[in-house]
């Protein structure tokens, strides 16, 4: 079953109209309808919000046991703000696992960078204290 059909099914289970779900997602009813019809593909953040609203797990929507799964790739603007753009495509479950691991590693690196900055500040304060 495709993602858009699973989204529609989850909405039906809740007994909600497309308009009600669209309102909860803060999008237009037309935009939501296009998602359910498979005419447009929601971004990963939008899929996560849909899962919260519809009370389903993301893994249930993308179902990695199927032969076709969602491929998550992203591009980063290197600057003060990191902007992620997600592109939906088709890949193997192994590829999806690797992409997920890459995302985790990037988060670890980001946390380590922050820790390094914190330790540098501590060293500077200690050096100032030793001078006095």
C-alpha positions in Angstrom: 0.0 0.0 0.0 1.4 3.4 -0.9 1.9 6.2 1.7 -0.9 8.3 0.4 -3.3 5.4 0.7 -2.1 4.7 4.3 -2.6 8.4 5.2 -6.2 8.3 3.8 -6.8 5.0 5.7 -5.5 6.5 9.0 -7.8 9.5 8.5 -10.8 7.2 7.9 -10.0 5.3 11.1 -10.2 8.6 13.0 -13.5 9.4 11.3 -12.2 12.8 10.2 -12.8 14.7 7.0 -9.9 15.9 4.8 -10.8 19.5 5.9 -10.4 18.5 9.6 -7.0 17.0 9.1 -5.9 19.9 6.9 -6.8 22.3 9.6 -4.8 20.3 12.2 -1.8 20.3 9.9 -2.2 24.0 9.2 -2.5 23.5 5.4 -5.3 24.0 2.9 -7.8 21.2 2.3 -6.7 21.2 -1.4 -3.1 20.6 -0.4 -4.1 17.8 1.9 -6.3 16.3 -0.7 -3.5 16.3 -3.2 -1.4 14.4 -0.7 -4.1 11.7 -0.2 -4.5 11.4 -4.0 -0.7 10.9 -4.4 -0.4 14.0 -6.5 2.1 15.6 -4.2 4.6 14.1 -1.7 4.8 15.6 1.8 8.1 16.6 3.3 9.5 14.6 6.1 8.6 17.2 8.7 5.1 17.3 7.3 4.9 13.5 7.4 6.0 13.6 11.1 3.3 16.1 11.9 0.7 13.9 10.1 1.8 11.0 12.2 1.3 13.1 15.4 -2.1 14.2 14.2 -3.3 10.8 13.0 -1.6 9.0 15.9 0.4 6.6 13.7 4.1 5.7 13.6 6.2 7.0 10.7 7.5 3.5 10.2 3.9 2.4 9.6 3.5 4.8 6.8 6.8 4.0 5.1 6.8 0.3 5.9 10.3 -0.8 5.3 9.2 -4.3 4.7 7.8 -3.4 1.4 9.9 -3.5 -1.7 9.5 0.2 -2.2 10.2 2.6 0.6 10.7 6.3 1.2 14.2 7.6 0.5 15.2 10.6 2.6 18.0 12.8 1.3 18.8 16.3 2.3 20.8 19.3 1.2 22.3 21.7 3.7 23.1 25.4 3.2 26.4 25.9 4.9 26.0 29.1 6.9 24.7 30.3 10.2 21.4 28.6 9.7 21.1 25.0 8.4 18.2 24.5 6.1 17.2 21.0 5.3 15.3 20.1 2.1 13.9 16.6 2.0 13.3 14.8 -1.3 11.1 11.7 -1.5 12.3 8.9 -3.8 12.6 5.2 -3.9 15.4 3.1 -2.4 16.3 -0.1 -0.7 15.8 -0.6 3.1 19.6 -0.8 3.4 20.0 2.6 1.8 17.4 4.0 4.1 19.2 2.6 7.1 22.5 4.1 5.9 20.9 7.5 5.4 19.4 7.3 8.9 22.8 6.5 10.4 24.4 9.4 8.5 21.8 11.8 9.9 22.6 10.5 13.5 26.3 10.9 12.9 25.8 14.5 11.8 23.9 15.2 14.9 26.7 13.8 17.0 29.2 15.9 15.2 27.1 19.0 15.8 26.9 18.2 19.5 30.6 17.7 19.7 31.3 21.0 18.0 29.2 22.7 20.7 31.0 20.9 23.4 34.4 22.0 21.9 33.2 25.6 21.9 32.1 25.2 25.6 35.5 23.7 26.6 37.3 26.5 24.8 35.4 29.1 26.8 36.2 27.3 30.0 39.9 27.2 29.1 39.8 31.0 28.3 38.2 31.7 31.7 40.7 29.5 33.4 43.6 31.2 31.7 42.3 34.6 32.7 41.9 33.4 36.3 45.5 32.1 36.3 46.8 35.5 35.1 45.2 37.2 38.1 
